[in-house]
Structures are given as C-alpha cells and as structure tokens.
C-alpha cells in the first residue's frame, strides 16, 4: 500500500515542557539558532513563540 511518511515536526503544538525550556534558554541569553537546535524546531517557529510570550532572544552576529 502507501509508503510510511518520515517523521516530520511540521506545525507541531508547543508542549509546556518546550515552552519552559524556551524561557530558560532566553533568560540565559542563548542565540536563536542554538535554541532552535536544542528544541529541534525551526528558527522561525522559535522566533514566533518567543514573540507570543514576549521574550527577547539574542541574535548571533
């Protein structure tokens, strides 16, 4: 029949655990890219969630 789809994290809802980690990483001053990698989410997703929670995320220069 149909081939099994590979696991994709597209448009996944944020879990309370992920949100807590995002807040911790933002407080530590971690860069957007590092946070995205740690949470296995896209930078865009992390940026949007941070904006929603009114968090400031450091930009790596």
N, CA, C and O atoms as a GROMACS GRO file, in nm:
protein
  244
    1UNK      N    1   0.084  -0.119   0.000
    1UNK     CA    2   0.000   0.000   0.000
    1UNK      C    3   0.089   0.126   0.000
    1UNK      O    4   0.192   0.130  -0.066
    2UNK      N    5   0.046   0.228   0.076
    2UNK     CA    6   0.121   0.354   0.078
    2UNK      C    7   0.246   0.344   0.164
    2UNK      O    8   0.252   0.268   0.260
    3UNK      N    9   0.345   0.421   0.126
    3UNK     CA   10   0.471   0.423   0.200
    3UNK      C   11   0.455   0.506   0.328
    3UNK      O   12   0.389   0.610   0.327
    4UNK      N   13   0.516   0.462   0.434
    4UNK     CA   14   0.508   0.535   0.561
    4UNK      C   15   0.580   0.669   0.548
    4UNK      O   16   0.691   0.676   0.494
    5UNK      N   17   0.516   0.774   0.597
    5UNK     CA   18   0.576   0.907   0.590
    5UNK      C   19   0.687   0.920   0.694
    5UNK      O   20   0.673   0.870   0.806
    6UNK      N   21   0.797   0.986   0.659
    6UNK     CA   22   0.902   1.009   0.759
    6UNK      C   23   0.849   1.107   0.864
    6UNK      O   24   0.766   1.192   0.834
    7UNK      N   25   0.900   1.093   0.986
    7UNK     CA   26   0.855   1.179   1.095
    7UNK      C   27   0.888   1.324   1.064
    7UNK      O   28   1.001   1.357   1.030
    8UNK      N   29   0.788   1.408   1.075
    8UNK     CA   30   0.806   1.550   1.047
    8UNK      C   31   0.751   1.634   1.161
    8UNK      O   32   0.642   1.607   1.212
    9UNK      N   33   0.827   1.736   1.201
    9UNK     CA   34   0.780   1.822   1.310
    9UNK      C   35   0.715   1.948   1.254
    9UNK      O   36   0.739   2.058   1.302
   10UNK      N   37   0.634   1.930   1.154
   10UNK     CA   38   0.573   2.046   1.090
   10UNK      C   39   0.448   2.090   1.163
   10UNK      O   40   0.354   2.012   1.180
   11UNK      N   41   0.447   2.215   1.208
   11UNK     CA   42   0.331   2.272   1.275
   11UNK      C   43   0.289   2.195   1.401
   11UNK      O   44   0.170   2.180   1.429
   12UNK      N   45   0.387   2.148   1.475
   12UNK     CA   46   0.358   2.077   1.599
   12UNK      C   47   0.323   2.179   1.708
   12UNK      O   48   0.382   2.287   1.715
   13UNK      N   49   0.227   2.145   1.790
   13UNK     CA   50   0.191   2.232   1.901
   13UNK      C   51   0.306   2.233   2.002
   13UNK      O   52   0.376   2.133   2.019
   14UNK      N   53   0.324   2.347   2.069
   14UNK     CA   54   0.428   2.358   2.170
   14UNK      C   55   0.382   2.290   2.298
   14UNK      O   56   0.270   2.314   2.345
   15UNK      N   57   0.466   2.207   2.355
   15UNK     CA   58   0.434   2.142   2.481
   15UNK      C   59   0.475   2.236   2.595
   15UNK      O   60   0.564   2.318   2.578
   16UNK      N   61   0.411   2.223   2.711
   16UNK     CA   62   0.451   2.307   2.826
   16UNK      C   63   0.600   2.292   2.858
   16UNK      O   64   0.664   2.389   2.899
   17UNK      N   65   0.654   2.172   2.840
   17UNK     CA   66   0.796   2.147   2.866
   17UNK      C   67   0.884   2.226   2.770
   17UNK      O   68   0.984   2.285   2.811
   18UNK      N   69   0.846   2.229   2.642
   18UNK     CA   70   0.923   2.305   2.543
   18UNK      C   71   0.917   2.454   2.572
   18UNK      O   72   1.017   2.525   2.558
   19UNK      N   73   0.801   2.501   2.612
   19UNK     CA   74   0.784   2.644   2.643
   19UNK      C   75   0.872   2.681   2.762
   19UNK      O   76   0.935   2.787   2.764
   20UNK      N   77   0.875   2.594   2.862
   20UNK     CA   78   0.958   2.618   2.981
   20UNK      C   79   1.105   2.625   2.941
   20UNK      O   80   1.178   2.714   2.986
   21UNK      N   81   1.149   2.532   2.857
   21UNK     CA   82   1.288   2.531   2.811
   21UNK      C   83   1.320   2.656   2.731
   21UNK      O   84   1.427   2.715   2.746
   22UNK      N   85   1.228   2.698   2.646
   22UNK     CA   86   1.246   2.819   2.567
   22UNK      C   87   1.268   2.939   2.659
   22UNK      O   88   1.357   3.021   2.635
   23UNK      N   89   1.188   2.950   2.763
   23UNK     CA   90   1.202   3.060   2.859
   23UNK      C   91   1.339   3.055   2.929
   23UNK      O   92   1.404   3.158   2.947
   24UNK      N   93   1.382   2.934   2.967
   24UNK     CA   94   1.512   2.919   3.033
   24UNK      C   95   1.625   2.959   2.939
   24UNK      O   96   1.716   3.032   2.978
   25UNK      N   97   1.620   2.912   2.815
   25UNK     CA   98   1.725   2.944   2.717
   25UNK      C   99   1.729   3.094   2.690
   25UNK      O  100   1.838   3.152   2.679
   26UNK      N  101   1.614   3.157   2.678
   26UNK     CA  102   1.608   3.301   2.650
   26UNK      C  103   1.668   3.379   2.767
   26UNK      O  104   1.739   3.477   2.746
   27UNK      N  105   1.638   3.335   2.890
   27UNK     CA  106   1.692   3.403   3.008
   27UNK      C  107   1.844   3.392   3.013
   27UNK      O  108   1.912   3.485   3.057
   28UNK      N  109   1.897   3.277   2.968
   28UNK     CA  110   2.042   3.256   2.968
   28UNK      C  111   2.110   3.336   2.858
   28UNK      O  112   2.233   3.347   2.856
   29UNK      N  113   2.031   3.392   2.768
   29UNK     CA  114   2.088   3.471   2.659
   29UNK      C  115   2.138   3.387   2.543
   29UNK      O  116   2.225   3.429   2.468
   30UNK      N  117   2.082   3.267   2.528
   30UNK     CA  118   2.122   3.180   2.417
   30UNK      C  119   2.077   3.238   2.284
   30UNK      O  120   1.977   3.309   2.276
   31UNK      N  121   2.152   3.210   2.180
   31UNK     CA  122   2.120   3.259   2.047
   31UNK      C  123   2.003   3.181   1.987
   31UNK      O  124   1.978   3.065   2.022
   32UNK      N  125   1.932   3.245   1.897
   32UNK     CA  126   1.815   3.185   1.831
   32UNK      C  127   1.848   3.051   1.768
   32UNK      O  128   1.774   2.954   1.783
   33UNK      N  129   1.960   3.046   1.696
   33UNK     CA  130   2.000   2.923   1.628
   33UNK      C  131   2.023   2.809   1.727
   33UNK      O  132   1.984   2.695   1.701
   34UNK      N  133   2.088   2.840   1.839
   34UNK     CA  134   2.117   2.740   1.942
   34UNK      C  135   1.988   2.690   2.008
   34UNK      O  136   1.974   2.571   2.037
   35UNK      N  137   1.896   2.782   2.033
   35UNK     CA  138   1.768   2.744   2.094
   35UNK      C  139   1.690   2.654   1.999
   35UNK      O  140   1.636   2.551   2.040
   36UNK      N  141   1.684   2.692   1.874
   36UNK     CA  142   1.612   2.614   1.773
   36UNK      C  143   1.668   2.473   1.764
   36UNK      O  144   1.592   2.376   1.755
   37UNK      N  145   1.799   2.462   1.767
   37UNK     CA  146   1.864   2.330   1.760
   37UNK      C  147   1.834   2.248   1.886
   37UNK      O  148   1.805   2.128   1.876
   38UNK      N  149   1.841   2.311   2.002
   38UNK     CA  150   1.816   2.242   2.128
   38UNK      C  151   1.672   2.191   2.138
   38UNK      O  152   1.647   2.086   2.198
   39UNK      N  153   1.579   2.265   2.080
   39UNK     CA  154   1.438   2.227   2.086
   39UNK      C  155   1.393   2.148   1.962
   39UNK      O  156   1.276   2.111   1.951
   40UNK      N  157   1.484   2.125   1.871
   40UNK     CA  158   1.456   2.061   1.741
   40UNK      C  159   1.334   2.126   1.674
   40UNK      O  160   1.239   2.060   1.632
   41UNK      N  161   1.342   2.258   1.666
   41UNK     CA  162   1.239   2.336   1.597
   41UNK      C  163   1.308   2.435   1.504
   41UNK      O  164   1.427   2.464   1.519
   42UNK      N  165   1.231   2.487   1.409
   42UNK     CA  166   1.289   2.584   1.317
   42UNK      C  167   1.312   2.717   1.389
   42UNK      O  168   1.246   2.746   1.490
   43UNK      N  169   1.404   2.795   1.337
   43UNK     CA  170   1.431   2.926   1.397
   43UNK      C  171   1.305   3.012   1.390
   43UNK      O  172   1.275   3.089   1.481
   44UNK      N  173   1.232   2.998   1.280
   44UNK     CA  174   1.108   3.074   1.261
   44UNK      C  175   1.005   3.039   1.369
   44UNK      O  176   0.940   3.128   1.425
   45UNK      N  177   0.992   2.912   1.397
   45UNK     CA  178   0.898   2.865   1.499
   45UNK      C  179   0.936   2.920   1.637
   45UNK      O  180   0.851   2.967   1.712
   46UNK      N  181   1.066   2.913   1.669
   46UNK     CA  182   1.115   2.963   1.798
   46UNK      C  183   1.091   3.114   1.808
   46UNK      O  184   1.047   3.164   1.912
   47UNK      N  185   1.119   3.185   1.700
   47UNK     CA  186   1.102   3.330   1.697
   47UNK      C  187   0.955   3.367   1.720
   47UNK      O  188   0.924   3.458   1.797
   48UNK      N  189   0.866   3.296   1.651
   48UNK     CA  190   0.722   3.323   1.664
   48UNK      C  191   0.673   3.298   1.806
   48UNK      O  192   0.596   3.377   1.862
   49UNK      N  193   0.719   3.186   1.865
   49UNK     CA  194   0.676   3.152   2.001
   49UNK      C  195   0.731   3.252   2.102
   49UNK      O  196   0.662   3.291   2.196
   50UNK      N  197   0.856   3.295   2.082
   50UNK     CA  198   0.917   3.393   2.172
   50UNK      C  199   0.841   3.525   2.166
   50UNK      O  200   0.819   3.591   2.268
   51UNK      N  201   0.801   3.563   2.045
   51UNK     CA  202   0.726   3.687   2.028
   51UNK      C  203   0.591   3.676   2.098
   51UNK      O  204   0.545   3.772   2.162
   52UNK      N  205   0.528   3.560   2.087
   52UNK     CA  206   0.399   3.535   2.151
   52UNK      C  207   0.410   3.548   2.303
   52UNK      O  208   0.320   3.600   2.368
   53UNK      N  209   0.522   3.498   2.357
   53UNK     CA  210   0.545   3.504   2.502
   53UNK      C  211   0.619   3.630   2.546
   53UNK      O  212   0.655   3.644   2.663
   54UNK      N  213   0.641   3.722   2.452
   54UNK     CA  214   0.712   3.847   2.478
   54UNK      C  215   0.850   3.824   2.538
   54UNK      O  216   0.889   3.888   2.636
   55UNK      N  217   0.925   3.731   2.476
   55UNK     CA  218   1.061   3.702   2.519
   55UNK      C  219   1.159   3.768   2.423
   55UNK      O  220   1.134   3.778   2.303
   56UNK      N  221   1.270   3.813   2.478
   56UNK     CA  222   1.376   3.864   2.394
   56UNK      C  223   1.476   3.754   2.367
   56UNK      O  224   1.524   3.688   2.459
   57UNK      N  225   1.508   3.733   2.239
   57UNK     CA  226   1.605   3.629   2.203
   57UNK      C  227   1.728   3.697   2.143
   57UNK      O  228   1.717   3.782   2.055
   58UNK      N  229   1.844   3.657   2.192
   58UNK     CA  230   1.969   3.714   2.142
   58UNK      C  231   1.992   3.668   1.998
   58UNK      O  232   1.968   3.552   1.964
   59UNK      N  233   2.038   3.760   1.916
   59UNK     CA  234   2.071   3.725   1.778
   59UNK      C  235   2.222   3.707   1.768
   59UNK      O  236   2.299   3.791   1.816
   60UNK      N  237   2.263   3.598   1.707
   60UNK     CA  238   2.405   3.570   1.693
   60UNK      C  239   2.460   3.654   1.578
   60UNK      O  240   2.404   3.653   1.468
   61UNK      N  241   2.566   3.726   1.603
   61UNK     CA  242   2.623   3.813   1.497
   61UNK      C  243   2.751   3.753   1.443
   61UNK      O  244   2.814   3.811   1.354
   0.00000   0.00000   0.00000
